[in-house]
Amino acid sequence: MNTNKTSYWQENLRLIFKCLLIWFVVSFGCGLMFVEQLNTIRLGGYKLGFWFAQQGSIYVFVALVFYYSYAMNKLDAKYGVDE
């Protein structure tokens, strides 16, 4: 049973790390580091770098919250700890 808990926690941490990495790349990378390259593309009349810095990272964060919830429900079911 202890091995099962350890595996569950390791998979949970991997999922959290992946979500945080995506959020970091989108918010910091697309909003600050790659802004000049992204500004060559327009989205709805705005430069894409500006859009990521102002709204895109927020949309990605909200999407990641829903993805994390979905993935955790699957993980809970896999390990038999779902409600």
C-alpha positions as CSV (number, residue, x, y, z in Angstrom):
1,M,0.0,0.0,0.0
2,N,2.9,2.4,0.7
3,T,4.3,1.9,-2.8
4,N,0.9,2.7,-4.2
5,K,0.8,6.0,-2.2
6,T,4.3,6.9,-3.4
7,S,3.4,6.2,-7.0
8,Y,0.3,8.3,-6.7
9,W,2.2,11.2,-5.2
10,Q,5.0,11.0,-7.8
11,E,2.5,11.1,-10.7
12,N,0.7,14.0,-9.0
13,L,4.0,15.9,-8.7
14,R,4.8,15.2,-12.4
15,L,1.4,16.6,-13.4
16,I,1.9,19.7,-11.2
17,F,5.4,20.2,-12.7
18,K,4.1,19.9,-16.3
19,C,1.4,22.4,-15.6
20,L,3.7,24.9,-14.0
21,L,6.2,24.5,-16.8
22,I,3.6,25.2,-19.4
23,W,2.3,28.2,-17.4
24,F,5.9,29.6,-17.0
25,V,6.7,29.2,-20.7
26,V,3.5,30.9,-21.8
27,S,3.5,33.7,-19.2
28,F,7.2,34.5,-19.0
29,G,8.4,33.1,-22.4
30,C,5.6,34.3,-24.7
31,G,4.9,37.4,-22.7
32,L,8.4,38.7,-22.1
33,M,11.2,36.7,-23.8
34,F,9.8,35.9,-27.2
35,V,7.6,39.0,-27.5
36,E,9.5,40.5,-30.4
37,Q,9.2,37.3,-32.5
38,L,5.5,36.9,-31.6
39,N,4.8,40.6,-32.4
40,T,5.2,39.8,-36.1
41,I,1.9,37.8,-35.9
42,R,-1.4,39.6,-35.3
43,L,-4.4,38.2,-33.4
44,G,-7.6,40.2,-33.6
45,G,-5.7,43.3,-34.7
46,Y,-3.3,43.1,-31.8
47,K,0.3,41.9,-31.8
48,L,0.5,38.3,-30.5
49,G,3.2,39.2,-28.0
50,F,1.1,41.9,-26.5
51,W,-1.9,39.6,-26.4
52,F,0.0,36.9,-24.5
53,A,1.3,39.4,-22.1
54,Q,-2.1,40.9,-21.4
55,Q,-4.6,38.0,-21.8
56,G,-3.1,34.9,-23.3
57,S,-1.3,33.8,-20.1
58,I,-4.5,34.2,-18.1
59,Y,-6.5,32.0,-20.6
60,V,-3.8,29.4,-20.5
61,F,-3.8,29.4,-16.7
62,V,-7.6,28.9,-16.6
63,A,-7.3,26.1,-19.2
64,L,-4.6,24.5,-17.1
65,V,-6.8,24.6,-14.0
66,F,-9.5,22.6,-15.9
67,Y,-6.9,20.2,-17.3
68,Y,-5.4,19.6,-13.9
69,S,-8.9,18.8,-12.5
70,Y,-9.6,16.4,-15.3
71,A,-6.2,14.7,-15.0
72,M,-6.5,14.4,-11.2
73,N,-9.9,12.8,-11.5
74,K,-8.3,10.2,-13.9
75,L,-5.4,9.7,-11.5
76,D,-7.7,9.3,-8.5
77,A,-9.7,6.7,-10.4
78,K,-6.5,4.9,-11.4
79,Y,-5.4,4.6,-7.8
80,G,-8.8,4.0,-6.4
81,V,-9.0,7.1,-4.3
82,D,-11.9,8.8,-6.2
83,E,-15.2,9.7,-4.6
